[in-house]
Amino acid sequence: MNMEQQNDNGQNAPLVLDVRHLSQSQFAQLGMPYIAYLKPVLNNGVPAIAIHGADGTPMGVATDVDVAIAAVEQHEMRPVRVH
């Protein structure tokens, strides 16, 4: 989803969206390049942290929250914990 549009001067300007009128697909893409969700899970019976994209796509599993946060930040994304 393109988050910029050209203004009258031909320059890129932020696109203002009304989230009340987004399609399901557009809503799922909102925050995709910026946000990763961290969720406590059991991986083969061992506590771990699952990393998911903003649309819920599994991205990885880490041994603990510090490793998960480091992995997310290394990819220039913001980690958000969910329970």
C-alpha positions in Angstrom: 0.0 0.0 0.0 1.5 3.3 -1.1 1.6 5.7 1.8 2.6 8.8 -0.2 1.0 10.8 -3.0 2.2 13.6 -5.1 1.0 17.1 -4.2 0.3 20.0 -6.6 4.0 20.8 -6.9 4.9 17.2 -7.9 6.5 16.4 -4.6 5.7 13.4 -2.5 3.5 14.1 0.5 2.1 11.7 3.1 -1.2 10.1 2.2 -4.0 10.7 4.7 -6.2 7.6 5.1 -9.5 7.3 6.9 -9.1 3.8 8.5 -12.9 3.5 8.8 -13.0 3.1 5.0 -10.1 0.6 4.4 -10.8 -2.8 2.8 -9.8 -5.9 4.8 -6.8 -6.3 2.5 -5.7 -2.6 3.0 -6.2 -2.9 6.8 -4.0 -6.1 6.9 -1.2 -4.2 5.1 -1.4 -1.3 7.4 1.9 -1.1 9.3 3.5 -4.1 7.4 6.9 -2.6 6.8 7.1 -1.0 10.3 5.5 -3.3 12.9 6.3 -6.9 14.1 4.2 -8.5 16.8 5.8 -10.7 19.5 3.7 -13.4 21.1 4.6 -15.9 23.8 4.2 -19.5 22.4 5.3 -23.0 23.1 7.7 -24.4 20.5 8.0 -28.2 20.9 6.9 -27.8 24.5 9.5 -25.1 25.2 8.5 -21.4 25.9 9.5 -19.2 23.0 8.5 -15.9 21.3 6.8 -16.0 17.9 7.4 -13.0 15.6 4.6 -12.1 13.2 4.2 -9.4 10.6 1.4 -6.8 11.0 -0.8 -8.9 8.8 -0.3 -12.0 11.0 2.3 -13.7 8.7 4.7 -15.8 10.8 8.2 -14.4 10.5 10.2 -16.4 13.0 10.6 -17.8 16.5 13.1 -16.6 19.1 14.2 -18.2 22.3 13.3 -15.2 24.4 11.9 -11.7 24.2 15.3 -10.0 24.1 16.4 -12.0 21.1 13.0 -11.4 19.4 13.3 -7.6 20.0 16.8 -7.5 18.7 15.8 -9.5 15.5 12.9 -7.2 14.8 14.9 -4.0 15.4 17.7 -5.3 13.2 15.2 -5.3 10.4 14.3 -1.6 11.2 10.9 -2.6 12.5 9.1 -1.8 15.8 8.3 -4.7 18.1 4.9 -4.8 19.7 4.1 -7.4 22.4 0.7 -9.2 22.3 -0.6 -11.6 24.9 
